[in-house]
Amino acid sequence: MSVVASAGMIYAQTAVVPPAAEQPAAPPAAFDPAPPVAASAPVPTEAELLAASAPVDARVFDMALPAGVTHEGGLQVKTIWAARAISMMFPEIKTIGGYRQDPLKWHPNGLAIDVMIPNHNSDEGIELGNQIAGFALANAKRWGVLHVIWRQGFYPGIGAPSWTADYGSETLNHFDHVHIATDGGGYPTGDETYFIGSMQR
């Protein structure tokens, strides 16, 4: 019975009402004090009401970081994490150096990356390098950043910055790249998943 009543209500709501007989138009009034009536807003459908009343998920879904522009062979996991995050956040970066032989321990042990800055002497290049250095330092605790070197500035992950000596070239003085060193976290096994805010092993 309720189904029949419901069907009747739906029919009544959707049935076409025949137009009323035309009435002669009233003569225009000299002054109409009533404000014009605004057209009523369309009534939302049931689906729209349900969508609007659905609970909002407050969780943040952290997408996995894909491999970036860095060759990751020989790098430890926190160094990979930093390199991937920088590749994702700064698509203008096309080259990030990683493992290589060097007299210092950082690159041979997979503890450091060199983020090469395009047009590094331009105002835009300097600003980009500043942003990347700042991004690494802001994530120092998370990524285990031990130090950042940029334009002869030596910035420890925690502590006061200082200046490096003049080594005689733009590359040795870190004017064309941001050097980022981490505490490593061990070599990858292949089961790691890297996110902007966390890492799973």
PLY file of the C-alpha trace (Angstrom):
ply
format ascii 1.0
element vertex 201
property float x
property float y
property float z
element edge 200
property int vertex1
property int vertex2
end_header
0.00 0.00 0.00
2.85 2.39 0.89
4.48 1.66 -2.47
1.28 2.61 -4.25
0.95 5.79 -2.17
4.59 6.70 -2.90
4.10 6.11 -6.59
1.03 8.29 -6.51
2.96 11.08 -4.80
5.76 10.90 -7.37
3.21 10.97 -10.18
1.45 13.93 -8.63
4.74 15.82 -8.31
5.76 15.16 -11.90
2.39 15.47 -13.60
2.00 18.35 -16.03
-0.49 20.94 -14.83
-2.66 22.34 -17.65
-2.13 26.06 -18.22
-4.76 28.36 -16.74
-6.98 30.35 -19.04
-5.38 33.59 -20.09
-6.52 36.60 -18.11
-6.48 40.08 -19.54
-3.42 42.02 -18.48
-3.97 44.56 -15.72
-3.18 48.14 -16.59
0.28 49.19 -15.38
0.25 50.84 -11.95
1.77 54.24 -11.55
4.02 53.00 -8.74
4.53 49.47 -7.41
6.06 49.59 -3.91
6.60 45.80 -3.74
10.17 44.67 -4.64
10.54 42.22 -7.51
10.36 38.58 -6.44
13.61 36.70 -7.12
13.40 33.38 -8.92
13.60 30.50 -6.46
16.75 28.37 -6.45
16.45 24.90 -7.97
15.66 22.18 -5.44
18.64 19.84 -5.02
18.14 16.22 -5.96
18.34 13.45 -3.38
21.74 12.40 -4.71
23.07 15.95 -4.30
21.73 16.09 -0.73
23.36 12.76 0.11
26.69 13.89 -1.38
26.57 17.15 0.56
25.81 15.36 3.83
28.48 12.66 3.43
31.22 12.74 6.08
34.52 14.28 4.99
37.60 12.10 5.51
40.06 14.21 7.48
43.03 11.91 6.82
45.82 13.07 4.53
46.65 10.51 1.88
50.42 10.65 1.39
51.27 9.47 -2.13
54.36 7.35 -2.66
57.28 9.20 -4.23
58.43 7.76 -7.55
62.10 7.57 -8.46
63.27 11.02 -9.53
66.13 12.28 -11.66
68.81 10.80 -9.38
70.61 7.58 -10.20
69.95 5.83 -6.87
72.60 3.12 -7.08
74.97 3.28 -4.09
72.74 5.66 -2.10
71.39 4.96 1.37
67.66 5.20 2.10
67.47 8.66 3.69
69.53 10.12 0.86
67.17 8.50 -1.66
64.21 9.87 0.27
65.60 13.42 0.12
66.43 13.09 -3.58
62.96 11.81 -4.47
61.19 14.51 -2.47
63.27 17.24 -4.12
62.61 15.78 -7.58
58.88 15.77 -6.85
58.70 19.24 -5.31
61.04 20.98 -7.76
60.40 19.74 -11.32
62.76 22.39 -12.71
65.64 20.29 -11.34
66.90 17.99 -14.10
70.11 16.63 -12.54
70.87 15.35 -9.04
74.24 13.69 -8.54
74.64 10.94 -5.97
77.19 8.17 -5.49
80.72 8.86 -6.74
84.32 8.40 -5.65
85.56 11.34 -3.59
88.24 11.98 -0.92
85.47 12.76 1.60
83.11 10.07 2.89
79.76 11.57 1.86
79.37 10.57 -1.79
81.30 7.26 -1.74
79.12 6.03 1.16
75.81 7.07 -0.39
75.27 9.81 2.16
75.06 12.86 -0.11
73.42 14.28 -3.20
74.29 17.33 -5.33
71.22 19.15 -6.63
72.35 20.99 -9.76
70.71 24.43 -10.09
69.87 25.67 -13.61
71.01 29.26 -14.32
72.62 29.24 -10.89
73.96 32.82 -11.12
70.59 34.34 -12.06
68.21 35.76 -9.46
65.81 32.91 -10.25
68.54 30.30 -9.89
69.72 31.68 -6.57
66.13 31.77 -5.28
65.58 28.17 -6.41
68.74 27.07 -4.63
67.64 28.94 -1.51
64.28 27.15 -1.60
65.85 23.72 -2.00
68.39 24.33 0.76
65.58 25.57 3.01
63.39 22.57 2.13
66.20 20.18 3.10
66.86 22.00 6.37
63.13 22.09 7.20
63.13 18.29 6.86
66.48 17.78 8.60
65.11 15.71 11.48
62.89 13.59 9.23
65.52 12.86 6.57
68.50 12.79 8.92
70.10 15.77 7.16
73.54 16.39 8.69
74.44 19.44 6.62
73.62 21.48 3.53
76.21 23.48 1.55
75.07 26.23 -0.83
77.02 29.24 -2.17
79.86 28.75 0.36
77.39 28.61 3.24
77.64 25.55 5.48
74.32 24.84 7.21
74.22 22.01 9.76
70.93 20.21 10.16
70.87 21.54 13.72
73.08 24.45 14.73
74.45 27.75 13.49
75.63 28.18 9.88
79.18 29.10 8.91
81.18 29.87 5.75
83.41 27.47 3.88
86.82 28.37 2.50
87.22 29.54 -1.09
88.22 26.44 -3.03
88.70 28.29 -6.31
85.75 27.27 -8.50
81.99 27.64 -8.65
81.52 23.89 -8.30
83.92 23.44 -5.36
82.35 26.47 -3.67
78.85 25.03 -4.26
77.60 27.96 -6.35
76.12 25.71 -9.05
74.61 23.04 -6.81
73.13 22.42 -3.37
74.99 19.67 -1.52
72.81 17.73 0.97
74.32 15.10 3.30
72.29 12.70 5.44
73.06 10.12 8.11
72.10 7.44 5.58
69.80 5.06 7.38
71.30 1.99 5.74
71.26 0.65 2.21
67.92 -0.16 0.59
66.58 -3.71 0.39
64.04 -2.93 -2.33
61.06 -3.12 0.03
61.10 0.58 0.93
58.26 2.98 0.12
59.10 6.68 0.24
56.55 9.38 1.01
56.95 13.14 1.50
56.24 12.84 5.22
57.34 9.29 6.07
59.11 6.18 4.86
58.23 2.51 5.21
60.76 -0.30 5.14
0 1
1 2
2 3
3 4
4 5
5 6
6 7
7 8
8 9
9 10
10 11
11 12
12 13
13 14
14 15
15 16
16 17
17 18
18 19
19 20
20 21
21 22
22 23
23 24
24 25
25 26
26 27
27 28
28 29
29 30
30 31
31 32
32 33
33 34
34 35
35 36
36 37
37 38
38 39
39 40
40 41
41 42
42 43
43 44
44 45
45 46
46 47
47 48
48 49
49 50
50 51
51 52
52 53
53 54
54 55
55 56
56 57
57 58
58 59
59 60
60 61
61 62
62 63
63 64
64 65
65 66
66 67
67 68
68 69
69 70
70 71
71 72
72 73
73 74
74 75
75 76
76 77
77 78
78 79
79 80
80 81
81 82
82 83
83 84
84 85
85 86
86 87
87 88
88 89
89 90
90 91
91 92
92 93
93 94
94 95
95 96
96 97
97 98
98 99
99 100
100 101
101 102
102 103
103 104
104 105
105 106
106 107
107 108
108 109
109 110
110 111
111 112
112 113
113 114
114 115
115 116
116 117
117 118
118 119
119 120
120 121
121 122
122 123
123 124
124 125
125 126
126 127
127 128
128 129
129 130
130 131
131 132
132 133
133 134
134 135
135 136
136 137
137 138
138 139
139 140
140 141
141 142
142 143
143 144
144 145
145 146
146 147
147 148
148 149
149 150
150 151
151 152
152 153
153 154
154 155
155 156
156 157
157 158
158 159
159 160
160 161
161 162
162 163
163 164
164 165
165 166
166 167
167 168
168 169
169 170
170 171
171 172
172 173
173 174
174 175
175 176
176 177
177 178
178 179
179 180
180 181
181 182
182 183
183 184
184 185
185 186
186 187
187 188
188 189
189 190
190 191
191 192
192 193
193 194
194 195
195 196
196 197
197 198
198 199
199 200
